[in-house]
Amino acid sequence: MAFYVSFWVCKTGVRKPHFCWPLFSGPMMGCGIWVLHYMVMQAHHHNHVLRYDIMKTLLSLLIVVVGCSLGFGCFLFKKLRKNNHIVAALIFSGSAAGMHYLGMAAVISSEDWKVNNGYIALSLGVIFVTYLIMLRLTYQMLVMTRRNDSFANFYRLGATTVLCMGVSAMHILGTNHTHSSGMMSQSMEMHTVDYIEDTIAIPLVMLVGLVFLLVIFIWFFDFKERLSNEKLKKELIEKNLQLKKMAQHDSLTHLPNRFYLQKHLNTLFSKQINPLFILFIDLDGFKRVNDVWGHAIGDELLVKISQMLKDVVGNEGFVARIGGDEFIIEVSQKEKQEVIKIAQKLLSKISGRYELSATTVDFLSASIGVSVYPEHGQDVATLLKKADVAMYYIKDKGKNNVTFYDEIEMPLPI
Ligand SMILES: Nc1nc2c(ncn2[C@@H]2O[C@H](COP(=O)(O)OP(=O)(O)OP(=O)(O)O)[C@@H](O)[C@H]2O)c(=O)[nH]1
């Protein structure tokens, strides 16, 4: 239960290991191992109540709590968390084994205990491998939790099971290897050592309970704050994204605005993408819609035209609205003939029928002027100006057509 809870912490909203994880899970796991150790010890000597040296017993608790906290602390470092579990496994297993053998040394017994080095080595190996597996499963659990994948629960359960089995195996191996030589121990002879009698078991259980309560308390307050911070952070990021979108898009048609267009073109220039065609589109006769049916209908028409432009251009270009009934389309890495085809398709679509809520509009057309990068200029302002001049040239020549900028025929206004 203590092991499961110590892994469960990361599910409660924390997507990334946070310093409160070692703070909470370390003591939780440490106390779990500690309690398990003393239960196994007592089970192993069920015919009489074992007595323990207080200082050594408390020190064994401290070792395992600090060790487990440091072990979980390794998860705060990306490198140790992801690939290299050796350091964390050494800390975890060292503290668990340290607690176990110090706990064994804490027993005040009338018998002299002999140890078997082979079993000790085996128990150390078992606990080290256990922690390596547990750490891998814990890392997978974190990955799944971050993805909101319910498989995280299986990894959590897996880590718990592995730990239960490994710690129990270490305790059983580490307890089985002892046997009595039948001689009186030094500690018993001295009689000066403080020891834990069975009556002290209650305060001890209370102490462990207190540790549990304390960590739950820390966890609750820290996590509450962390959760609300995470929520605020998320809201702030969303609001920032909204603001950024609003600053870069036209509020009526949701097309990119002049600012966004400028940024987009500068990015393409910096990537040396050429040739790059800038189509300046101005609707012919749009004012009439406003004058006859009002601005709301004019707005409705602008939205429909914007959608249509986006549909026609698709992935082949970038559509922006720079004001009133003026749109810019950027098309790159195409032959001039292909660009003329796109422009003609746009003209034919714009002069189609529009079913609006109050009326049907079928008299619209457009004038399109085209400038080319790098042929007509190297910066956004010059290219837009030249495309604009070409567009007005078409307006003067009778509208509803497309032309490329020509320096001789279309001198720039001084
Ligand atoms: N409904 C609506 N109208 C707008 C908006 N922005 C600008 N306008 C109007 O769009 C019209 C654009 O003017 P012009 O381009 O001179 O009108 P036009 O009839 O297309 O004239 P030509 O381009 O010479 O054919 C003006 O009447 C503006 O008031 C808008 O967001 N919504």
The ligand as an SDF file (V2000), in Angstrom:
LIG
                    3D

 32 34  0  0  0  0  0  0  0  0999 V2000
  -18.7680   45.6190  -45.0630 N   0  0  0  0  0  0  0  0  0  0  0  0
  -17.5410   46.0680  -44.9490 C   0  0  0  0  0  0  0  0  0  0  0  0
  -17.0920   47.0420  -45.7410 N   0  0  0  0  0  0  0  0  0  0  0  0
  -15.8410   47.4940  -45.6440 C   0  0  0  0  0  0  0  0  0  0  0  0
  -14.9570   46.9830  -44.7070 C   0  0  0  0  0  0  0  0  0  0  0  0
  -13.7740   47.6350  -44.8270 N   0  0  0  0  0  0  0  0  0  0  0  0
  -13.9280   48.5040  -45.8010 C   0  0  0  0  0  0  0  0  0  0  0  0
  -15.1790   48.4500  -46.3190 N   0  0  0  0  0  0  0  0  0  0  0  0
  -15.7780   49.1870  -47.4170 C   0  0  0  0  0  0  0  0  0  0  0  0
  -15.2990   48.6320  -48.6510 O   0  0  0  0  0  0  0  0  0  0  0  0
  -15.3960   49.6100  -49.6360 C   0  0  0  0  0  0  0  0  0  0  0  0
  -14.1060   49.5980  -50.4300 C   0  0  0  0  0  0  0  0  0  0  0  0
  -14.0450   50.6940  -51.2630 O   0  0  0  0  0  0  0  0  0  0  0  0
  -13.6630   50.6160  -52.7970 P   0  0  0  0  0  0  0  0  0  0  0  0
  -12.5970   49.5820  -53.0200 O   0  0  0  0  0  0  0  0  0  0  0  0
  -13.3830   51.9930  -53.2260 O   0  0  0  0  0  0  0  0  0  0  0  0
  -15.0220   50.1420  -53.4210 O   0  0  0  0  0  0  0  0  0  0  0  0
  -15.2500   49.3930  -54.7870 P   0  0  0  0  0  0  0  0  0  0  0  0
  -16.7100   49.5060  -55.0720 O   0  0  0  0  0  0  0  0  0  0  0  0
  -14.7150   48.0200  -54.7200 O   0  0  0  0  0  0  0  0  0  0  0  0
  -14.4240   50.2840  -55.8160 O   0  0  0  0  0  0  0  0  0  0  0  0
  -13.4100   49.7800  -56.9090 P   0  0  0  0  0  0  0  0  0  0  0  0
  -12.3260   49.0970  -56.1830 O   0  0  0  0  0  0  0  0  0  0  0  0
  -12.9620   51.0420  -57.6030 O   0  0  0  0  0  0  0  0  0  0  0  0
  -14.1720   48.8520  -57.7960 O   0  0  0  0  0  0  0  0  0  0  0  0
  -15.6750   50.9300  -48.9040 C   0  0  0  0  0  0  0  0  0  0  0  0
  -17.0390   51.2620  -49.0870 O   0  0  0  0  0  0  0  0  0  0  0  0
  -15.4270   50.6260  -47.4270 C   0  0  0  0  0  0  0  0  0  0  0  0
  -16.2660   51.3570  -46.5980 O   0  0  0  0  0  0  0  0  0  0  0  0
  -15.4390   45.9540  -43.8410 C   0  0  0  0  0  0  0  0  0  0  0  0
  -14.7370   45.4170  -42.9850 O   0  0  0  0  0  0  0  0  0  0  0  0
  -16.7180   45.5230  -44.0100 N   0  0  0  0  0  0  0  0  0  0  0  0
  1  2  1  0
  2  3  2  0
  2 32  1  0
  3  4  1  0
  4  5  2  0
  4  8  1  0
  5  6  1  0
  5 30  1  0
  6  7  2  0
  7  8  1  0
  8  9  1  0
  9 10  1  0
  9 28  1  0
 10 11  1  0
 11 12  1  0
 11 26  1  0
 12 13  1  0
 13 14  1  0
 14 15  2  0
 14 16  1  0
 14 17  1  0
 17 18  1  0
 18 19  2  0
 18 20  1  0
 18 21  1  0
 21 22  1  0
 22 23  2  0
 22 24  1  0
 22 25  1  0
 26 27  1  0
 26 28  1  0
 28 29  1  0
 30 31  2  0
 30 32  1  0
M  END
$$$$
